[in-house]
Amino acid sequence: MTHSNSQITEQNDLKLALENCERRYDELLKAVTDYTYTVTIENGVVTKTTHSQACPGVTGFSADEYDADPYLWLNMIHEEDRNSVLVQISDILAGQDSSVLEHRIYHKDGLIRWVQNTIVRRYDKQNQLIAYDGLIRDITARKKAETEKEELIIKLKQTLNEIKTLRGILPLCSFCKKIRDDKGYWEQVDIYIHKYSEANISHSICPECAKTHYPDLQIYGDE
């Protein structure tokens, strides 16, 4: 009986240890932002693709799922970015330079992620391409920050345009009332205000000027 209890206790301890191990593994996967893959090539044709065990941390899909569905890697790429990825692969197989590619993927949870795909070729002794290794890095956070920065800059420019106002001391001629701009040119007040503010000028005439220049019209009546 004691031996049986001991076995049960040992089994429970092992079960708990396994659960803790699985939990730590899941936590590590969530923290992973990179994973690698290898594409094997024979006579210029792709024959096999293997994904490292860290791929779920970036894409949500396991290496076994990629093995079971050869087109999974292509289907998870965002529709607007698939052609760019295919061009990158074509360039690699053709021996052309291939720059680092940034594109979107559909994570297994359905959300869109941004990844950076960096590729390194492998050659045999005859300088024939036999494989290439890829590093997939999750850059979603960086892309989000870049987008927020761009939106902030646009908003800032719009705000600056909306609050375009006259500031500082304006040199005003005591006689003709023209204003000197920062380039040294003298401009009429209405032209200057229209150029450097959001105000629209509507020309009118004040009572004093009306009496002086149009005394017979009585525009404002007798005051």
Number of C-alpha atoms within 10 A of each C-alpha: 6 7 8 9 10 11 12 12 12 12 12 12 12 12 12 12 12 12 12 12 12 12 12 12 12 14 12 12 18 14 11 16 18 21 19 18 18 18 17 17 19 12 10 15 12 13 11 13 17 15 22 14 15 21 21 22 21 25 24 17 20 18 16 12 14 16 15 10 10 12 10 13 17 13 13 18 21 17 12 9 13 17 12 13 17 12 12 20 16 13 14 20 20 11 13 11 9 16 12 11 14 18 17 20 23 18 18 14 9 10 9 16 20 23 24 18 19 16 21 12 15 15 12 9 6 6 8 14 21 18 23 19 18 17 17 22 18 23 19 16 11 12 15 13 12 12 12 12 12 12 12 12 12 12 12 12 12 11 11 11 12 11 11 13 12 13 7 5 6 12 14 16 12 8 6 9 13 19 21 17 14 9 6 9 9 16 15 14 15 15 13 16 17 12 13 13 14 14 12 11 10 6 6 6 11 9 13 11 10 16 17 9 10 12 11 9 10 12 13 12 8 6 5
